[in-house]
Amino acid sequence: MERVRRGTAKSPVFAIGKNGPQKEIFQEAADLAYYFHWPRTEIMEMTGKERGIWLEQIHRIHKSQKQQRDLESAEQLKIFMENKQQDML
């Protein structure tokens, strides 16, 4: 059974449920709160478009960090293989 929670003049009205847009809003809010440490009220006052823009920034940050890790891993593998070849000589 779903509960409906009424918003204030500053916050939207939203329903708490297992499916649909409500679940997506809470997932977005959780991601934004986790990564940017913003309070729930501030996040829930954002439009869906604004939340989406910030979530894109989180994705960009993750992508950049992954690329950096991949470069570091490739460099470490290269050094390892060079050392292994020298050991074999």
DRENDO-492681 format. One record per residue: residue in three letters; x, y, z of N, C-alpha, C in turn; residue number from 0. Coordinates in Angstrom, 2 decimals. Each point is the difference from the previous one (the first is absolute). Layout:
% residues N
{site 'ALA'; {X; Y; Z}; {X; Y; Z}; {X; Y; Z}; NUM};
...
***
This chain:
% residues 89
{site 'MET'; {0.84; -1.17; 0.00}; {-0.84; 1.17; 0.00}; {0.88; 1.24; 0.00}; 0};
{site 'GLU'; {-0.31; 0.94; -0.86}; {0.81; 1.21; -0.10}; {-0.47; 1.05; 0.99}; 1};
{site 'ARG'; {0.96; 0.76; 0.51}; {-0.31; 1.13; 0.86}; {0.21; 1.26; -0.83}; 2};
{site 'VAL'; {-0.83; 0.97; 0.21}; {0.17; 1.28; -0.68}; {0.45; 1.01; 1.03}; 3};
{site 'ARG'; {1.04; 0.71; -0.32}; {0.50; 1.02; 0.90}; {-0.19; 1.35; -0.66}; 4};
{site 'ARG'; {-0.63; 0.89; 0.68}; {-0.27; 1.33; -0.56}; {1.20; 0.89; 0.20}; 5};
{site 'GLY'; {0.35; 0.74; -1.04}; {1.12; 0.91; 0.09}; {-0.41; 1.34; 0.59}; 6};
{site 'THR'; {0.99; 0.81; 0.24}; {-0.26; 1.35; 0.46}; {0.00; 0.91; -1.22}; 7};
{site 'ALA'; {-0.13; 1.29; 0.25}; {0.02; 0.95; -1.12}; {1.33; -0.04; -0.73}; 8};
{site 'LYS'; {1.07; -0.40; 0.70}; {1.31; -0.03; -0.61}; {0.39; -1.36; -0.56}; 9};
{site 'SER'; {-0.67; -1.05; 0.43}; {0.37; -1.33; -0.48}; {-1.15; -0.62; -0.78}; 10};
{site 'PRO'; {0.34; -0.84; -0.96}; {-1.05; -0.61; -0.83}; {-0.80; -1.05; 0.77}; 11};
{site 'VAL'; {-1.16; -0.29; -0.51}; {-0.81; -1.10; 0.53}; {0.50; -1.27; -0.67}; 12};
{site 'PHE'; {0.23; -1.02; 0.80}; {0.48; -1.24; -0.59}; {-0.58; -1.19; 0.75}; 13};
{site 'ALA'; {-0.07; -1.11; -0.69}; {-0.50; -1.23; 0.61}; {1.16; -0.95; 0.23}; 14};
{site 'ILE'; {-0.10; -0.79; 1.04}; {1.03; -0.98; 0.28}; {-0.52; -1.35; -0.49}; 15};
{site 'GLY'; {0.67; -0.56; -0.97}; {-0.41; -1.26; -0.58}; {1.19; -0.80; -0.48}; 16};
{site 'LYS'; {-0.27; -1.18; -0.53}; {1.08; -0.87; -0.46}; {0.37; 0.24; -1.46}; 17};
{site 'ASN'; {-0.90; 0.56; -0.78}; {0.23; 0.15; -1.42}; {-0.27; 1.41; -0.47}; 18};
{site 'GLY'; {0.37; 0.26; -1.23}; {-0.38; 1.25; -0.63}; {0.92; 1.16; 0.31}; 19};
{site 'PRO'; {-0.49; 1.18; -0.33}; {0.83; 1.19; 0.14}; {0.43; 0.29; 1.44}; 20};
{site 'GLN'; {-0.81; -0.40; 0.96}; {0.37; 0.24; 1.40}; {1.30; -0.72; 0.33}; 21};
{site 'LYS'; {0.12; -1.24; -0.43}; {1.21; -0.78; 0.26}; {1.20; 0.67; -0.66}; 22};
{site 'GLU'; {-0.19; 0.50; -1.21}; {1.09; 0.66; -0.72}; {0.43; 1.28; 0.72}; 23};
{site 'ILE'; {-0.97; 0.75; 0.51}; {0.33; 1.23; 0.73}; {0.84; -0.32; 1.23}; 24};
{site 'PHE'; {-0.39; -1.04; 0.73}; {0.75; -0.37; 1.19}; {1.39; -0.51; -0.34}; 25};
{site 'GLN'; {0.13; -0.73; -1.11}; {1.33; -0.46; -0.43}; {0.88; 1.19; -0.36}; 26};
{site 'GLU'; {-0.57; 0.95; -0.73}; {0.75; 1.20; -0.36}; {0.41; 0.77; 1.26}; 27};
{site 'ALA'; {-0.94; 0.16; 0.91}; {0.28; 0.74; 1.24}; {1.09; -0.69; 0.81}; 28};
{site 'ALA'; {-0.05; -1.33; 0.06}; {1.01; -0.74; 0.75}; {1.38; 0.19; -0.62}; 29};
{site 'ASP'; {0.08; -0.06; -1.32}; {1.29; 0.20; -0.68}; {0.54; 1.40; 0.26}; 30};
{site 'LEU'; {-0.85; 1.01; -0.15}; {0.44; 1.37; 0.21}; {0.42; 0.24; 1.44}; 31};
{site 'ALA'; {-0.77; -0.51; 0.94}; {0.33; 0.16; 1.42}; {1.32; -0.70; 0.32}; 32};
{site 'TYR'; {0.21; -1.18; -0.56}; {1.22; -0.77; 0.27}; {1.24; 0.71; -0.55}; 33};
{site 'TYR'; {-0.07; 0.42; -1.25}; {1.18; 0.56; -0.65}; {0.26; 1.46; 0.34}; 34};
{site 'PHE'; {-1.05; 0.79; 0.17}; {0.19; 1.43; 0.24}; {-0.33; 0.42; 1.43}; 35};
{site 'HIS'; {-0.53; -0.92; 0.81}; {-0.31; 0.27; 1.41}; {-1.01; 1.14; 0.15}; 36};
{site 'TRP'; {-0.96; 0.05; -0.92}; {-1.04; 1.01; 0.06}; {-1.16; -0.52; 0.84}; 37};
{site 'PRO'; {-0.70; 0.88; 0.71}; {-1.14; -0.45; 0.80}; {-1.18; -0.40; -0.89}; 38};
{site 'ARG'; {-0.80; -0.89; 0.53}; {-1.16; -0.52; -0.72}; {-0.93; 1.11; -0.48}; 39};
{site 'THR'; {-0.24; 0.97; 0.85}; {-0.92; 1.07; -0.38}; {0.49; 0.76; -1.22}; 40};
{site 'GLU'; {1.28; 0.27; -0.05}; {0.56; 0.73; -1.14}; {-0.13; -0.82; -1.29}; 41};
{site 'ILE'; {0.26; -1.28; 0.10}; {-0.09; -0.88; -1.18}; {-1.44; -0.12; -0.47}; 42};
{site 'MET'; {-0.94; -0.16; 0.93}; {-1.39; -0.19; -0.39}; {-0.62; 1.28; -0.56}; 43};
{site 'GLU'; {0.60; 1.15; 0.26}; {-0.48; 1.26; -0.57}; {0.45; 0.17; -1.45}; 44};
{site 'MET'; {0.98; -0.79; -0.43}; {0.51; 0.11; -1.37}; {-1.01; -0.57; -0.99}; 45};
{site 'THR'; {0.05; 0.52; -1.21}; {-0.80; -0.60; -1.07}; {0.68; -1.27; -0.46}; 46};
{site 'GLY'; {-0.74; -0.83; -0.70}; {0.59; -1.22; -0.55}; {1.15; 0.32; -0.94}; 47};
{site 'LYS'; {-0.14; 1.07; -0.76}; {1.06; 0.40; -0.93}; {1.26; 0.38; 0.76}; 48};
{site 'GLU'; {-0.15; 0.75; 1.07}; {1.16; 0.42; 0.79}; {0.68; -1.21; 0.65}; 49};
{site 'ARG'; {-0.80; -0.92; 0.56}; {0.60; -1.22; 0.56}; {0.75; -0.75; -1.08}; 50};
{site 'GLY'; {-0.57; -0.07; -1.20}; {0.64; -0.70; -1.10}; {1.34; 0.62; -0.37}; 51};
{site 'ILE'; {0.07; 1.32; 0.01}; {1.26; 0.69; -0.31}; {1.07; -0.38; 1.02}; 52};
{site 'TRP'; {-0.36; 0.01; 1.28}; {0.97; -0.36; 1.03}; {0.39; -1.47; -0.08}; 53};
{site 'LEU'; {-0.96; -0.87; -0.33}; {0.32; -1.42; -0.15}; {0.94; -0.22; -1.18}; 54};
{site 'GLU'; {-0.15; 0.79; -1.06}; {0.94; -0.07; -1.12}; {1.41; 0.38; 0.45}; 55};
{site 'GLN'; {0.10; 0.95; 0.91}; {1.31; 0.39; 0.51}; {0.63; -1.14; 0.81}; 56};
{site 'ILE'; {-0.82; -0.69; 0.77}; {0.52; -1.18; 0.73}; {0.51; -1.03; -0.99}; 57};
{site 'HIS'; {-0.76; -0.23; -1.07}; {0.41; -0.96; -1.03}; {1.32; 0.44; -0.64}; 58};
{site 'ARG'; {0.13; 1.29; -0.29}; {1.23; 0.53; -0.60}; {1.19; -0.22; 0.93}; 59};
{site 'ILE'; {-0.20; 0.26; 1.28}; {1.06; -0.21; 0.99}; {0.41; -1.46; 0.03}; 60};
{site 'HIS'; {-0.98; -0.91; 0.06}; {0.30; -1.43; 0.02}; {0.74; -0.44; -1.25}; 61};
{site 'LYS'; {-0.44; 0.50; -1.15}; {0.64; -0.37; -1.26}; {1.46; 0.46; -0.02}; 62};
{site 'SER'; {0.25; 1.22; 0.46}; {1.35; 0.53; 0.05}; {0.87; -0.81; 0.96}; 63};
{site 'GLN'; {-0.54; -0.35; 1.16}; {0.75; -0.79; 0.97}; {0.30; -1.39; -0.55}; 64};
{site 'LYS'; {-0.95; -0.60; -0.71}; {0.22; -1.32; -0.59}; {1.09; 0.06; -1.06}; 65};
{site 'GLN'; {-0.02; 1.04; -0.83}; {1.03; 0.15; -1.02}; {1.37; 0.12; 0.65}; 66};
{site 'GLN'; {0.09; 0.76; 1.07}; {1.27; 0.16; 0.71}; {0.46; -1.33; 0.59}; 67};
{site 'ARG'; {-0.92; -0.75; 0.61}; {0.37; -1.31; 0.56}; {0.46; -0.94; -1.11}; 68};
{site 'ASP'; {-0.69; 0.02; -1.14}; {0.38; -0.86; -1.12}; {1.39; 0.34; -0.51}; 69};
{site 'LEU'; {0.31; 1.31; -0.09}; {1.33; 0.42; -0.44}; {1.07; -0.47; 0.99}; 70};
{site 'GLU'; {-0.28; 0.16; 1.28}; {0.94; -0.42; 1.03}; {0.20; -1.52; -0.04}; 71};
{site 'SER'; {-1.07; -0.74; -0.19}; {0.10; -1.46; -0.07}; {0.80; -0.43; -1.22}; 72};
{site 'ALA'; {-0.23; 0.65; -1.14}; {0.74; -0.33; -1.22}; {1.48; 0.30; 0.18}; 73};
{site 'GLU'; {0.30; 1.11; 0.65}; {1.40; 0.36; 0.24}; {0.66; -1.00; 0.95}; 74};
{site 'GLN'; {-0.71; -0.40; 1.04}; {0.54; -1.00; 0.93}; {0.24; -1.33; -0.69}; 75};
{site 'LEU'; {-0.93; -0.40; -0.87}; {0.15; -1.25; -0.74}; {1.21; 0.08; -0.92}; 76};
{site 'LYS'; {0.19; 1.12; -0.66}; {1.14; 0.20; -0.90}; {1.31; -0.13; 0.78}; 77};
{site 'ILE'; {0.08; 0.64; 1.15}; {1.21; -0.09; 0.83}; {0.23; -1.44; 0.45}; 78};
{site 'PHE'; {-1.06; -0.67; 0.41}; {0.12; -1.39; 0.44}; {0.54; -0.89; -1.12}; 79};
{site 'MET'; {-0.56; 0.17; -1.20}; {0.43; -0.83; -1.14}; {1.45; 0.31; -0.39}; 80};
{site 'GLU'; {0.40; 1.25; 0.05}; {1.38; 0.36; -0.30}; {0.96; -0.63; 1.01}; 81};
{site 'ASN'; {-0.38; 0.05; 1.28}; {0.84; -0.61; 1.05}; {0.08; -1.51; -0.17}; 82};
{site 'LYS'; {-1.10; -0.61; -0.38}; {-0.03; -1.45; -0.20}; {0.90; -0.39; -1.16}; 83};
{site 'GLN'; {-0.04; 0.79; -1.09}; {0.86; -0.30; -1.16}; {1.46; 0.17; 0.38}; 84};
{site 'GLN'; {0.35; 1.01; 0.80}; {1.38; 0.19; 0.42}; {0.48; -1.15; 0.88}; 85};
{site 'ASP'; {-0.89; -0.50; 0.82}; {0.34; -1.14; 0.87}; {0.29; -1.25; -0.80}; 86};
{site 'MET'; {-0.65; -0.12; -1.14}; {0.17; -1.19; -0.82}; {1.31; 0.03; -0.78}; 87};
{site 'LEU'; {0.63; 1.15; -0.12}; {1.26; 0.12; -0.75}; {1.16; -0.49; 0.75}; 88};
***
